[in-house]
Amino acid sequence: MWRTRAAAACVICRSLANSSYGIKRKSPLQNLHLVSRSIHHPYYPSAKFQRPPLRISIQQFSSLNRLPLHKTKLLNVKHGYQSHRNFWLARLASRLLRVRYLILGSAVGGGYTAKKTYEQWKDMIPDLEDYKWIVPDFIWELDELVDIEKLLKALPDADDLAKLMPDFDKIGESLASLKGFLSPGSPGETAFRATDQGYDNDKQFKKVSDKEKIDQLQEELLRTQLKYQRMLERLEKENKELRKLVLQRDDKGIHQRKLKKSLIDMYSEVLDILSDYDASYNTQDHLPRVVVVGDQSAGKTSVLEMIAQARIFPRGSGEMMTRSPVKVTLSEGPHHVALFKDSSREFDLTKEEDLAALRNEIEIRMRNSVKEGCTVSTETISLSVKGPGLQRMVLVDLPGVISTVTSGMAPDTKETIFSISKAYMQNPNAIILCIQDGSVDAERSIVTDLVSQMDPQGKRTIFVLTKVDLAEKNVASPNRIQQIIEGKLFPMKALGYFAVVTGKGNSSESIESIKEYEEEFFQNSKLLKTSMLKAHQVTTKNLSLAVSDCFWKMVRESVEQQADAFKATRFNLETEWKNNYPRLRELDRNELFEKAKNEILDEVISLTQVTPKHWEEMLEKTLWERVSTHVIENIYLPAAQTANSGTFNTTVDIKLKQWTDKQLPNKAVEVAWETLQEEFSRFMTEKKGKEHDDIFDKLKQAVKEETIKRHKWNERAEDSLRVIQHNALEDRSISDKQQWDAAIHFMEETLQSRLKDTESVIEDMVGPDWKKRWWHWVGRTKEQNIRNETKNELEKLIKCNEDHPAYLANDEVTTVRKNLEARGVAVDPCLIKDTWHQIYRRYFLKSALNHCNLCRRGFYYYQRHFVDSELECNDIVLFWRIQRMLAITANTLRQQLTNTEVRRLEKNVKEVLEDFAEDNEKKVKLLTGKRVQLAEDLKKVREIQEKLEAFIEALHQEK
């Protein structure tokens, strides 16, 4: 029977071989199936009977039967092998027919598994309704901005899509290569057999202990959580890129709609104003912000840098780097940049050069804010950081809490840091981000006790354990880390507990490398595998999300209450102003400064309205007062003692030349500068009647002093003035009688003034005369009596010799002394000479005045050069030369004043005012008083209230 069946199979094979399929190639016998060879050729060496392989269940999930079969091209073989080829084709056809059942089963089972996996993932994904605010408003308005019909028309038609489909003919041709895969003994058969062993492995798996099952489930759960975390990060990254692209388009003006200021920027402006607000009316700042506190070197700065995604703070090994509070406002933007509140420079945080410059600028600002003799400062440095994907919040980094004051620190450093930390944490709406170093013993922490005092219930505290990688490596008991995270080792409570890793301790690490290291550490950490920590309690990313959510929740709960408080404060201040200053406008310090600035500039302009005559009169008078002593004592008196007119003129010319070369120009410039100062001061201090506001007096005085200090006269003025004065003094030609009389009048006024001064000096020397002694009932002192006797004796000497020279000879001094001793008056020779100087001076001045009267009619003789005349009036010519020099000098100085120096003075005043305008401390010092302070408080409270109301309105719109 077996042979009959074999013969029938051969007949079938021959019929197939002789059919119309067109066999062209030949095939060796070895290509036939083993079963076929064993049946038809029992004497073939390898043709032993083999049992067909088992058809296990895995074969039913093959997808080969879905592919279209092309016509098989059978091969030409030699005579005697036709029957073998026909049986191989039948077996191949039967295998291919069974493939469709495998595909059908795999489709049903795969669909069910996919549906079940989808339901599980759907349950794991959190409700994202609370995060709709992350997506900008324009995303929800895309249907209005994008024309769907145009997009549909732009899509390709069916013919174009058909061209993109794969070539199924080429796929069918590749089925020929599967022949060896499906043949017995091939790798495909081995793969099918391998699935038989899987059934036995399933039985062994059931014997695994329950503990190992739990470990496997935990590992699978951890992998699923990490996978979900990576998916979420990928989605956030895509969202970040999309938002960055949209914001960049808005910056370029592609969208014409104007972007509103972000909520966090509006809120940060309110906090900046509050930081400068002087709460003299008990207005407390209870607006939320995130206060970052921790022990020194606990990793506060590193946590902030991870949240800001940039290494923005200065670093040091063990040294105190945070010396003052730093307010960091995080917001989203198209570019990762940072800028200070009082500066327009943007630091590109993607460039290492800008990062280094930013760190250096922060360190400089910190050191400048620290006063001499102190280590830390209470002055807040305000910094804004913008970038794609940053969580919106306001953080304040405080100096690290220390337990011991080291060398180089001020003695009160510890108490100052405590007071700064308490001042920020006692705000009932402040969120306290408590940073604890996980690599040191928890008992050494100081900040936890401080935080517990400020927030005993832990309603606004978030605890962060840093350096967890070092803690896990060094701590013998991992349960201790769990106790720290859960707050069992501290008396403090918290809203949440987090564990983070902020790097390997290398300051040159990038943020991306730290993120990768942190993710890798927690993925392999026992803290997650043993369920000591939950997945949402690790990484700075989760910490940033939690802090941002808590911050905005606190803002929404408290901002309206704070707005009402400032509204009440504003009403109180406005009422006080109306009662005290009902007729005055509410001008703050800056507005008052601008008003004073305009008044000062108007007064400087008034200098240009001074008449030339007034300038020249003041200059001439002041200059003569300054040089008259030198002219009389050093020029006129020595020249008058000469024997003749030639010697007189020679002496005068020499002394005038020396005076002009060395002293006169400098004296003239000094006089001009003093005159300008006097006029400037007069205009600045002159009261304007009822319009005068004494609140500007201190400011005007300071501006005047600073301007005078800065102003310097043109150095080239002395050189040109020297030439003019020298030419004026060399001229001796008096042109008319009027000038002659003016010179005589000038000389008489000068000599009478000197005579009056001399008479006063003599009266002080000898005491009052008999009339004053009788009328005022006063007497002379012993020295005055001696000088009076000496004076009488010297007057006798002059009466005897009216042409006596100016100096007293020694024999004459001896004669006078002996005459006085004869009358019982003991006198010193020096006293005699001193008295003689004043007596002779009075005699000379009186003689000179008499000579002036004689020269009134001497102009005729002067025109004839005093020929045939005993009258000589050379002294009149001298005073005319002096008088003309004074007039010319005054005119020259007046021109310099009006053309150059007044304008330069106005320029200096403007510079001083500009410097004062930029110096807030100077303005606070110069513009003081209750009125100024009340206006300042009223302005700031109004500004805060208005910004808070705008912020609340924007917050409601966002909801």
Disulfide bonds with the S-S distance in Angstrom:
Cys855-Cys873 2.11
